[in-house]
Amino acid sequence: MIYLDLHTHTVVSGHAYSTLNENIAAAREHGLTIYGVSDHTPKMPGSTHLFYFRNLHVVPEFVQGIRVLKGAELNVLDVEGHVDLDESTLKMLDYAIASLHVPCFGTEHTEAENTQAMINAVQNPYVKILGHPDDSRYPIDQEAVVLACKATHTLVEVNNSSMNPKSSRVGGRENILGMLRYCKQHGVPVLFGSDAHYCDAIGRFQRCEEVCAAAEFPASLIVNSNPELIFEYFNLKVE
C-alpha cells in the first residue's frame, strides 16, 4: 500500500501544469492519505519568488481529507552545497528536497565535485530528501552519498520520472539500481517520488516499484508504505 507522494509540482514551478487543489484532488483519487507540494525554488528559471514558500502556511493541514505537507525542491547551487532558500524560509516549511538541476548547477563538474555537492547539501538540517541522485550527467560515488544520507537522516529518492523514457535525465534506472544496492546494504530508507508535473502522475510509482523489485529491496525501507517514518524523519506531529 502506498500512502504518500512528496515530490510534486504545481503551475508555480513554471513548467508544470496543475494547480495545488487539482494535485490534492488527484492524490485523494489515487488513494493517498498524505500529499506534499514541493515546487521549484527561485533559481530555477520560470519559478516563483521566495514569498510563495514563506506564505505556504496559509494552506490548511488537511484539505479534502488529505494531510498536506508544505515543502520545496531546492536547487543545489555549488560544490559547497548552498541552496536557494534562506534558513528563515526553510524553517517555515515541513521539509525540503535538495536536487542537482542543469540550469542551476551545470554539468561541468567532476565526479568528486558532484559527490561533494550532494554530501554537503544533505548536511543542511532542513534537507530531508535527496532528490533524483540518478542522472549520468552527474556521476557520483554512490556509496559515499548513501552513507552521507544515513549519517544525516536524509531519505534517498527513487524518482519515477527519472525512469521515464522521455526524461531529460540519463541512465535513471541503472543508476538508481546502484543506489538501491547501497541503501539495502547500509539500511538506508528510500522514498518514492513521482516528480509529478501534471496531476495525473501523482501517486504513480510503477517504475519505482519495478526497480525495487529488481533490486530485491526490502519493503520495510520504503517510506511510502510506512508513513509513520515521515513524521519521525521530519519531526512532525502525526496530527
Secondary structure, DSSP 8 states (H G I E B T S, - for coil): ---EE--B--GGGSS----HHHHHHHHHHTT-SEEEEEEE-TTSTT---HHHHHTGGGS-SEETTEEEEEEEEEEB-STT--BSS-HHHHTTSS-EEEE--HHHH-S---HHHHHHHHHHHHTSTTEEEE-----TTS---HHHHHHHHHHHT-EEEEETGGGSTT-SSSSHHHHHHHHHHHHHHHT--EEEE--BSSGGGTT--HHHHHHHHHTT--GGGBGGG-THHHHHHHT----
